[in-house]
Amino acid sequence: MDWLHFLVSDNGAGMDEKQLKALRDRLDINEKPDPGKSVGIVNVYKRLYLYYEGHLEFTISSKISEGTCVKFRISYERTKPRP
């Protein structure tokens, strides 16, 4: 299977392991958004997941003082227009 690969990174403050785990835990597709928290990356993930019907691989890594990196790939087959 062919894939399209995407990488989005920054050189910001980064996250420690506890913060990163909490973010990863919020990527559960069935979890309701918490209106008091930032939902940007969670929203992006859920939209990609729903649109590409699970043909998605998504990872987040981060280090304090180094920044955060989001990598995802989608099946090339799923990028074609739906009938």
C-alpha contacts under 8 A as a table, 3 or more apart, distances in Angstrom:
res1	aa1	res2	aa2	distance
1	M	75	S	7.07
1	M	76	Y	7.66
1	M	77	E	7.96
2	D	75	S	6.15
2	D	76	Y	5.46
2	D	77	E	7.38
3	W	73	R	6.14
3	W	74	I	5.54
3	W	75	S	4.57
3	W	76	Y	4.84
4	L	73	R	5.38
4	L	74	I	5.45
4	L	75	S	6.42
4	L	76	Y	5.79
5	H	71	K	7.52
5	H	72	F	6.08
5	H	73	R	4.40
5	H	74	I	6.87
6	F	71	K	5.74
6	F	72	F	5.35
6	F	73	R	5.95
7	L	69	C	7.11
7	L	70	V	5.85
7	L	71	K	4.58
7	L	72	F	6.63
8	V	69	C	5.79
8	V	70	V	5.18
8	V	71	K	6.44
9	S	67	G	7.20
9	S	68	T	5.57
9	S	69	C	4.17
9	S	70	V	6.12
10	D	67	G	5.28
10	D	68	T	5.58
10	D	69	C	6.60
11	N	14	G	7.52
11	N	65	S	7.60
11	N	66	E	5.46
11	N	67	G	4.14
11	N	68	T	6.82
12	G	65	S	6.60
12	G	66	E	6.36
12	G	67	G	4.43
12	G	68	T	7.08
13	A	63	K	7.99
13	A	64	I	5.79
13	A	65	S	4.72
13	A	66	E	6.41
13	A	67	G	5.48
14	G	62	S	5.44
14	G	63	K	5.04
14	G	64	I	4.37
14	G	65	S	5.59
14	G	66	E	5.84
14	G	67	G	4.02
14	G	68	T	5.35
15	M	18	K	7.88
15	M	19	Q	5.70
15	M	20	L	5.91
15	M	62	S	5.56
15	M	63	K	5.55
15	M	64	I	5.15
15	M	67	G	7.46
15	M	68	T	7.35
16	D	19	Q	5.44
16	D	20	L	6.13
16	D	62	S	7.23
16	D	63	K	6.18
16	D	64	I	5.78
17	E	20	L	5.02
17	E	21	K	6.00
18	K	21	K	5.21
18	K	22	A	6.25
19	Q	22	A	5.11
19	Q	23	L	6.26
20	L	23	L	5.12
20	L	24	R	6.16
20	L	60	I	7.93
20	L	61	S	7.48
20	L	62	S	7.06
21	K	24	R	5.04
21	K	25	D	6.03
22	A	25	D	5.08
22	A	26	R	6.40
23	L	26	R	5.16
23	L	27	L	6.80
23	L	42	V	7.89
24	R	27	L	5.34
24	R	28	D	7.88
24	R	60	I	7.57
25	D	28	D	6.18
26	R	31	E	6.89
26	R	42	V	6.78
27	L	31	E	7.64
27	L	42	V	5.67
27	L	45	Y	6.96
27	L	46	K	7.25
28	D	31	E	5.47
29	I	46	K	6.05
29	I	49	Y	7.88
33	P	39	V	7.08
34	D	37	K	5.70
34	D	39	V	7.72
35	P	38	S	7.77
35	P	39	V	7.98
39	V	42	V	5.16
39	V	43	N	5.69
40	G	43	N	5.19
40	G	44	V	6.28
41	I	44	V	5.06
41	I	45	Y	6.13
42	V	45	Y	5.15
42	V	46	K	6.16
43	N	46	K	5.24
43	N	47	R	6.15
44	V	47	R	5.27
44	V	48	L	6.17
45	Y	48	L	5.19
45	Y	49	Y	6.00
45	Y	58	F	7.69
46	K	49	Y	5.00
46	K	50	L	6.07
47	R	50	L	5.23
47	R	51	Y	5.97
48	L	51	Y	5.18
48	L	52	Y	5.88
48	L	56	L	7.45
49	Y	52	Y	5.46
49	Y	53	E	5.73
49	Y	54	G	5.26
49	Y	55	H	7.35
49	Y	56	L	6.35
50	L	53	E	5.02
50	L	54	G	6.79
52	Y	55	H	5.38
52	Y	56	L	6.62
52	Y	74	I	7.32
52	Y	78	R	6.21
52	Y	79	T	7.96
53	E	56	L	7.78
55	H	74	I	5.79
55	H	75	S	5.65
55	H	78	R	7.26
56	L	72	F	6.98
56	L	73	R	5.72
56	L	74	I	4.62
56	L	75	S	6.71
57	E	72	F	5.30
57	E	73	R	5.27
57	E	74	I	6.60
58	F	70	V	7.36
58	F	71	K	5.82
58	F	72	F	4.23
58	F	73	R	6.68
59	T	70	V	5.80
59	T	71	K	5.26
59	T	72	F	6.24
60	I	68	T	7.27
60	I	69	C	5.76
60	I	70	V	4.54
60	I	71	K	6.42
61	S	68	T	5.81
61	S	69	C	5.28
61	S	70	V	6.56
62	S	66	E	7.35
62	S	67	G	5.73
62	S	68	T	4.16
62	S	69	C	6.12
63	K	66	E	5.32
63	K	67	G	5.77
63	K	68	T	6.61
64	I	67	G	6.52
74	I	78	R	7.28
74	I	79	T	7.85
75	S	78	R	5.41
75	S	79	T	7.04
76	Y	79	T	5.34
76	Y	80	K	7.50
77	E	80	K	6.05
78	R	81	P	7.83
